[in-house]
Amino acid sequence: MGDQEADIDRIRESARALKRIRGTFAERANPAEGYGVGEIGSQKILDAFDKFGSNWKIHRRQLTDELEKLHGITKAAADSYDKIDHELAEALRRADEKGKSGKKGGGK
């Protein structure tokens, strides 16, 4: 098995970025929301924005759900890597200490 390395900080930053993106998606709705014909200039354009906003709301909800899942997966991955790294370091320290204490008692 080859050497593998995980950049835990990068994985954590990815998790944070996914959370921020999810928040942005959750907050954004119809780009013309709050505007009327006077600001937009045409009822036809306003109607198109309303239709877009309705469709976008459905797809945005699906995207935010998927982004939330990806955030959870990447955060869990970083947490798992941290835990495994800590456990491995502890096991190596114990093995090293055991090896040193075994050599003192009458080695070759």
Contacts in CASP RR format, 6 or more apart in sequence:
PFRMAT RR
TARGET T0000
AUTHOR 0000-0000-0000
METHOD contacts of the structure
MODEL  1
MGDQEADIDRIRESARALKRIRGTFAERANPAEGYGVGEIGSQKILDAFD
KFGSNWKIHRRQLTDELEKLHGITKAAADSYDKIDHELAEALRRADEKGK
SGKKGGGK
6 77 0 8 1.000
6 81 0 8 1.000
8 78 0 8 1.000
8 81 0 8 1.000
8 82 0 8 1.000
8 85 0 8 1.000
11 74 0 8 1.000
11 77 0 8 1.000
11 78 0 8 1.000
11 81 0 8 1.000
12 74 0 8 1.000
12 75 0 8 1.000
12 78 0 8 1.000
14 74 0 8 1.000
15 71 0 8 1.000
15 72 0 8 1.000
15 74 0 8 1.000
15 75 0 8 1.000
15 78 0 8 1.000
18 67 0 8 1.000
18 70 0 8 1.000
18 71 0 8 1.000
18 72 0 8 1.000
18 74 0 8 1.000
19 67 0 8 1.000
19 71 0 8 1.000
21 67 0 8 1.000
22 64 0 8 1.000
22 67 0 8 1.000
22 68 0 8 1.000
22 71 0 8 1.000
23 64 0 8 1.000
23 67 0 8 1.000
25 60 0 8 1.000
25 63 0 8 1.000
25 64 0 8 1.000
25 67 0 8 1.000
26 60 0 8 1.000
26 64 0 8 1.000
28 60 0 8 1.000
29 53 0 8 1.000
29 56 0 8 1.000
29 57 0 8 1.000
29 60 0 8 1.000
30 49 0 8 1.000
30 50 0 8 1.000
30 52 0 8 1.000
30 53 0 8 1.000
30 54 0 8 1.000
30 56 0 8 1.000
30 57 0 8 1.000
31 49 0 8 1.000
31 52 0 8 1.000
31 53 0 8 1.000
32 40 0 8 1.000
32 45 0 8 1.000
32 46 0 8 1.000
32 49 0 8 1.000
32 50 0 8 1.000
33 53 0 8 1.000
35 46 0 8 1.000
36 46 0 8 1.000
37 43 0 8 1.000
37 46 0 8 1.000
40 46 0 8 1.000
40 49 0 8 1.000
END
